[in-house]
Amino acid sequence: MLGSSEWEDIKDIRCALHRALYDLDKFPKVLEGFLDSGKWRDYVDPNGNHYVYAEEEFVRFVQAKPEAGLGVRFERILDMCRWDVEFHKRLERMKGDTG
């Protein structure tokens, strides 16, 4: 098993994030599309591990170690999205929901 198709999308965005493949003007829209797609919520990695996140667990997903998430601090995501004011506010609310 090579992982689910959702896994491939997660892998792609994680690689792009770590390699800074998106400029800061494009990254917020890419991430917002990924968030809204829900592909991060239920996937199988190449080792056959199944990960399921509730809709309100995006912050946990972002900070979870690879293969279970993006493997970055949520503050980094906030910083990279600060130019998109509305999306940044949405992310801030998500962070606030986690305590």
N, C-alpha and C positions, 0 to 999 in steps of 0.2 A: 504494500500500500504506500502510495506516495503522498498521501494527505488529500484532504478535500479541496475542491476548487476555492472555497473560502480561505483555506490555508495559503494558497498561492497568492491571493490578494493581500493577505496579512504579511506574508514574506516580502512581497514587493514594496509595500509601504514602509515596512521596517527597514529594508535596505536603503530605500530612498531617504528616509529620515536620518539614518546613521551616516550616509554618504553625502548628505546635503544635495541631493540631485534636483530638488525643487528650489527655485528661488523663493524668497520670502513673500513675493507677491502672489505666487501660485499655490504655495503649500497650504494655506488655510482652506482654500476651496477644495483641494484634493482631499485633505483630512475631513472636511465637513461632508463631502460626498461619501467617503468611506464610513464615517460615523452613521450617516443616515441610511446607508445601504444595509446595515445590520449584519454584515458578513463577519464582523468581529465577535458576534454573540454566540456562535455555535459552529465549531469547526473541529476537524481531526488533523493532527500534525502528521508528518511522514512516519513517525514511530507508532502510529495508531492510537495515540493519546487523544481523548475527546475532551474538549474544553467548552464549557457553557457559562455564559455571563448573562446576568439580568441587564435590562436596558439601563438601569441606573448605575451599573458597575463599569462604566467606561474608564474612569480614573484608575480603578483597579487593573483593568485590562492594559492600559498604557504602561503602568508601572510594573506589571508582572514580568518576570524574567522570561526571555525567549526559551523555549518555544511556546510558552503560555500567554504571551502578550507582546507588546512592542519593546519592552525592556529599557524604557527611558523614564526619567523623572517627569512628572506632569508639569512641573514648572518650566521645563525646557519647551514643552508643547505650547504652554501659555506664551512664552517669550517669542516663539516662532510665529505665533498667530496674532501678536499684538496689533499689527497694522490693519487687521480686519476687525473693526470695532465690535460689530454685532456678534460675530462668531466668538470673539474673545470673551464677551460678556456671557455668552452661552456656556463656554468652558469654565469660566469663573463660577457660575452657578453650579455646575457639576462638581467642581472641587468643593464648594461649600456644602453640598449634599452629603459629602463623605465624612464630614466632621471636622 
